[in-house]
Amino acid sequence: MAASPGGCTTPAETGGGRYARALLKVVDAEKPPLRVLFGQMPTKLVQHLYTQRLKTWGEWEQVSVEAEGTSPS
């Protein structure tokens, strides 16, 4: 990895340039997402976590609906 004159690496040298380009695509999108993940690891991690959460919420749906005073559909 090359260093800039001050001894620090620049974002483009560390791959940050790729993230900057990706972020600009999001910002420039006609309908940008409220949230976005960058990279494979966060995407896979979040998919796994939300799969678990959805399963748990489904298992507790009856209690959730009872709290509202309605019947589950």
TAHUUR-V59345 format. One record per backbone hydrogen bond with DSSP energy under -0.5 kcal/mol. NH is the residue of the N-H (numbers start at 1). CO is the residue of the C=O. Records with the same first field share a line. If there is no record, write none. Layout:
# TAHUUR-V59345
NH=CO ; CO
This chain:
# TAHUUR-V59345
4=8
7=4
13=10
14=10
15=11 ; 12
16=11
17=11
18=15
19=15
20=16
21=17
22=18
23=19
24=20
25=21
26=22
27=23
28=24
29=25 ; 26
32=29
43=39
44=40
45=41
46=42
47=43
48=44
49=45
50=46
51=47
52=48
53=49
54=50
55=51
56=52
57=53
58=54
59=55
60=56
61=58
64=60
65=61
66=62
67=63
68=64 ; 65
69=65
70=65
